[in-house]
Structure formats: structure tokens, C-alpha cells
Amino acid sequence: MTAKNLLPFLLILISFSTNAQKYGNTWYFGDKAGMHFNNCNPVAVTSSDIDGFEGCATYSDTSGQVLFYTNGEKVWNRLNNVMANGLISPSGSTKSQTIIIPFPGSDSLYYIITTCIQGQPASVAEYHIVDMSLNNGYGDVSSKNNQLTTAVPTEQVAATYHANGTEIWLVLHEYLTNNFLVFHVTPAGIPAFPQYYPVGTGLLPCSSNMNARGQIKFSPDGSKLAINGNGVGNDNLSNLLSLYDFDINTGVVSNPIDLPFSRGDFSLSFSPDNTKLYGATWKAFNFTISDYNILYQFDLSSGVPATIINSKVILDSIPLPQSFGDMKLGPDGRIYIARNNSDFLDVIRLPNVAGSGCDYVAYDFHLGGRTSKFGLNNYIEYRNYCDNTVAINEIDGYASPKLYPNPVNSVAQLKLNTEVTHASISISNATGKLVQQLDRLTGSEFKIDCKDLSAGFYVIQLYEKGTLITTEKLVVVKD
């Protein structure tokens, strides 16, 4: 790179570093559930007031402390009070997607974007403005229910930073067409009209407009985006899963690749290094009890469409009515996955790794007794992540714990390679309900009495002085 070209490149890096602070460090979602990443390792937060069935967004300050949050209908300040003007979309936006983005060039203004419920023409995509300089610094909604476009979009909405690191690309998709709606958000505001990019496969009409549900997700570097459609069980033409290139200089969407869908595709996430795409299904309409919800990965590293299409790996499958919800790449570089009515999140601990080496763990992060629904926080993906890339069961010398026998009939043993002095073990069933707790443990090997447990799948978690050391799966069988 020449000296002439180096300065703009450095300015972009500086700008990205400035923006990628801690705005996504705290998440509120589900039934008053939450978590923060201010010390990199996630910590459950139980103090929010959110009722977030699906669309949720929280925005934090430069220290990771909450400024405000929303479920698409209400806007709460950091004291968990609904802002005086904070009823923004009383038409059911909790069942749609929403995102918070900063107002470029301002330290106090933010946009909340809410979308249409299942592509219904009676509802519209809107933007709302939160001004944090109001109400003694606790903020208020200064403008609301502003129509974003006359087009009827799907529920999906995402954003990424422009190449200059300050301005923002906001992207929606029009229902029943192949049009991407791309808004270039600048210090002048959101433009009155988007750029239209008719590219790739369009969404076809289906029962109840179910395929208007789903997600658009950007890769962290903004170079790619993916979109899905949450199809119905008796109509394969209602499904959609596609990958595109995105130009963060111009906003152009191009080079579509149709990926093999899993029927009922709902959630998406890229890996921190932009080389893997993860997805999961929520089979909600016209599916049968014999169907399974699927968690999967595609390897994008080859850049060759046929190779990408054939790289699909199934990481987990769960029988209906169990379902995966949203998935989100956290500030720690791990991907978190919601499950409806569970007080655990699933975690992909090493998402840059191909196949099963990504270290996917079901029921991995406990929400402190709160429950998730189908949504997690939606915000512009981080470009830099805190240093937390080692699997939990390898921290502080507790490598490779052994849980045996597994499956088990009566008594299992959990063995560590070093002693603990202030440990506890929690045992939860497949729905996340705590069924057994062992406290004040000392030593390196522990008996887990399973005689009174019903046959099924359980999650065993060992804590040492309040720190989660390992999460293990245990299958209990009965003669």
C-alpha cells in the first residue's frame, strides 16, 4: 500500500475503533432476561423490565452501561421506566424485528427501526428518534412513528457501518419481490427513499405470510449479508436462504448464492472472522410433530459457490415443539442462541472453526432464573472482540473434565484434573428447569445421584467460586 493510500485506511481503522466501543455489551431480551459482557465473560442480568417475545434491542454507553432498550412497542430508560413518549408502535412489534443505530455525527441521538409484522400491508416500517439529552440525561423519544418507506418490507432488518466508519447502511427487504431496500444514513439523517437492488431469489406468497419472518444478518466486516424466509411446512417454495456480497462503500448488493434451506429457517449469524455462516430453524406453521428443528453451519472460506453450498454441516437437531430462536454474535466472539421458554442459552464457543470443532454446547449459559423467548439483541456487529476464545472447560487448568458413565442409570461421576475448594453443581432438565443443586463441594471427583431423575437429557454445570468451569451433557436411562 502506498503512503498516499495509507492515511485514508488508517482513518477508517480509527473510526471503526471509535464506533466499536461497548454499545452492544448489555443485552435485555425475553421475559426480563439479560446479560452483560463488560468483563468479557458474560454475566446474567435479571434487573430489566423487558417483555421481548422476538424483536429486542438495547444500546449501551462507552462503558457498557445501558442507555435505553426496546421491544419495538415500548422504550425503557436505564432506570427501567418507560420513557414519557416511549410507546412507539402499539401494533405488535414485539413479534417483529427491531434495531437501534446511532445518529451519525451525534453523541445524543439514536434511531430505533421497527418493521412490518409478517409483511402485512396494514403495518409499516418506521423509525423513531431517542434523544438522550432530554429528561435530565435519562432520555426520551423525541420523534416517533415516522414512515420509513412506502414499500411493504419483511420483518428482517440489519445495519452495518459505511467504509468511512461513521455513516451507516440500513437494509430491509421488500416482501413478494427480490428488492433489497438500502438506506444510506448520514449526519443529514435517513433518506426519504432507499436505493433498490433487485437481486437474487424473491420471496413468494405463502400462508399467513410466514416467510416474511426471519432475519437479515451482516458479516462483521460488512462484506456479506445473508437472508432467510421462515417458510411453512407444506410449501417448500415458501422457504428461502441466500448469501450475498455487500459493498460498504456503495451499498450495492450483488452475487447471490441460494443455499440449501432447512425448512422454517429463522435465525442467522456470521462468525467473527467472516468465514462461517450459522443458521437455525423455527418450524412454526404447518409442520408435524415428527419434524426436527435444525442448527447448521456453512463454510464460506473457499469463496466458490458450489463448495459453499456443499459445506453444510448439521450441528444439532431437536424435536418439535422445541425450537431455536435468534442467534447473536457476542462481544466475546461467541455465538449465543435463544430457546423459547428456557432459562439457558445455547453457545457456539469457537465459531471460526469449521464443523463440529466450533464447540457448540446446548444449554450452556444460565440466565439466572429468567427465560428467553425467540429474540436476542439486534445491533451492528462488532468488528473487534475481547479475548475470550478458549472453551469454558479449559479455563484455569480445569481442562477436559470427565463425566461417566454416560448414559447413566443411577450414579454418575464428574472428575476434574485438579481440585476445587468452593464448588457447586447444578443439574437442569432439557427445558432448562433446575432439578438438583449440590453446594459446598471440595475435591476433584463428585458423585451425581440420578436415581430419582426421569429418563432424558440433562445439563450439568460446575461452578468454582461463582465462575462457570464446565458444562456437560448427561443422558439418564431407566431399565
HELIX and SHEET records of a PDB file:
HELIX    1   1 ALA A    3  ASN A   19  1                                  17    
HELIX    2   2 SER A   93  LYS A   95  5                                   3    
HELIX    3   3 ILE A  117  GLY A  119  5                                   3    
HELIX    4   4 ASN A  135  GLY A  137  5                                   3    
HELIX    5   5 SER A  207  ALA A  212  5                                   6    
HELIX    6   6 ASN A  236  SER A  238  5                                   3    
HELIX    7   7 PRO A  305  ILE A  309  1                                   5    
HELIX    8   8 GLY A  355  CYS A  358  5                                   4    
HELIX    9   9 ILE A  392  GLY A  397  5                                   6    
SHEET    1   A 4 VAL A  43  ALA A  44  0                                        
SHEET    2   A 4 ALA A  33  HIS A  36 -1                                        
SHEET    3   A 4 THR A  26  ASP A  31 -1                                        
SHEET    4   A 4 ASP A  51  GLY A  52 -1                                        
SHEET    1   B 4 ALA A  57  SER A  60  0                                        
SHEET    2   B 4 VAL A  66  THR A  70 -1                                        
SHEET    3   B 4 LYS A  74  ASN A  77 -1                                        
SHEET    4   B 4 VAL A  82  LEU A  87 -1                                        
SHEET    1   C 4 THR A  98  PRO A 102  0                                        
SHEET    2   C 4 LEU A 109  THR A 114 -1                                        
SHEET    3   C 4 GLU A 126  ASP A 131 -1                                        
SHEET    4   C 4 ASP A 140  GLN A 147 -1                                        
SHEET    1   D 4 PRO A 153  TYR A 161  0                                        
SHEET    2   D 4 ILE A 168  GLU A 174 -1                                        
SHEET    3   D 4 ASN A 179  VAL A 185 -1                                        
SHEET    4   D 4 GLN A 195  PRO A 198 -1                                        
SHEET    1   E 4 ILE A 216  PHE A 218  0                                        
SHEET    2   E 4 LYS A 224  GLY A 229 -1                                        
SHEET    3   E 4 LEU A 240  PHE A 246 -1                                        
SHEET    4   E 4 VAL A 253  ASP A 258 -1                                        
SHEET    1   F 4 ASP A 265  PHE A 270  0                                        
SHEET    2   F 4 LYS A 276  THR A 281 -1                                        
SHEET    3   F 4 TYR A 292  ASP A 299 -1                                        
SHEET    4   F 4 VAL A 313  PRO A 319 -1                                        
SHEET    1   G 4 PHE A 324  LEU A 329  0                                        
SHEET    2   G 4 ILE A 335  ARG A 339 -1                                        
SHEET    3   G 4 PHE A 344  ILE A 348 -1                                        
SHEET    4   G 4 TYR A 360  HIS A 366 -1                                        
SHEET    1   H 3 LYS A 402  TYR A 404  0                                        
SHEET    2   H 3 VAL A 411  ASN A 429 -1                                        
SHEET    3   H 3 LEU A 434  ASP A 449 -1                                        
SHEET    1   I 4 LYS A 402  TYR A 404  0                                        
SHEET    2   I 4 VAL A 411  ASN A 429 -1                                        
SHEET    3   I 4 GLY A 456  GLU A 464 -1                                        
SHEET    4   I 4 THR A 467  VAL A 476 -1                                        
END                                                                             
